[in-house]
Amino acid sequence: MLEGRSIVSMEDLDKSEILEVLEATSSMEQALTSGRRLHMLDGKIMATLFFEPSTRTRLSFESAMHRLGGSVIGVAEVKSSSVAKGETLADTIRMVEAYSDVIVIRHPQDGAARLATRFTSKPVINAGDGSGQHPTQTLLDLYTIRKELGSIDGLKISLLGDLRFGRTVHSLLLALAHFKVKVNLVSPPILRVPNHILEKFPDSKLGSVTENLNEVIEESDVLYVTRIQKERFTDEAEYQSVIGSYSVNGALVQTMKKKSIIMHPLPRVDEISPEVDTDPRAAYFRQAANGVPVRMALVAKILGGEYGTDA
Ligand code: NCD
């Protein structure tokens, strides 16, 4: 039962709950393609507090809420909220609690979403906290893998790029720990997965840990590419040392299996060249589109919306 629950980390969901959301996502997708109007969340209000840039995540949460019949209020910029006047997160959350039924928050500090749950009895959904977690991205990543390749079990999944600061990677690893997979970790040495995440990932599911993508590219069913999280570096020299250290281009993609996919949470900078976009294996825009039905499924469950209440 997800009703009334906050989702801050991927660890807040067990495997059966993850699968429950993925199942509900398929129904949401069908409703979307049939053009049926849903009223499951009529009268409910979502507050979106985005204290960090976002395009896909915020818009897909908002679109999801509208598609379910609910409405959205929100702050898209710190500048335009009272946080700019020095209001604490605690006070902001206490206020927003009175205005809404569910609070979606993105914040530059690790742990901010968890902190927010202490100041409200309303469910809080973490839309990304610093280099912490991004659980709804993971749900859409899992949904995409299943939809594109039929199942998650049995796959070899290679994660490429900034595995240190990338919150989508941290959440994805915690989720993949539930499945029969082999995960390769490909990154410059200074961008490896932090120990506090790695220790929660079973050794038996870990494949290669390498700097060299060529070692794993041919066996990969999923290549999950990430952006170097420039904004998280405290040492400019460290950032400079990893710029341009990997790039996925057309020639590289030609060495991949025919039935494989390239994913990316987006935004990309230069880590996938645009020539790859037309390859059928390039799944990243389809992946981004899955953000709406996945968030519809999750929000409907959290707010207790039932099928059957829709017209
Ligand atoms: C990611 C994020 O914000 O963590 N973007 C997203 O939500 N799709 C990835 C990133 O910013 O690189």
Residues whose N, C-alpha, C, O or C-beta is under 5 A from the ligand:
A	BS01	NCD	R56 T57 G128 H134 R167 T168 R227 P265 L266 P267
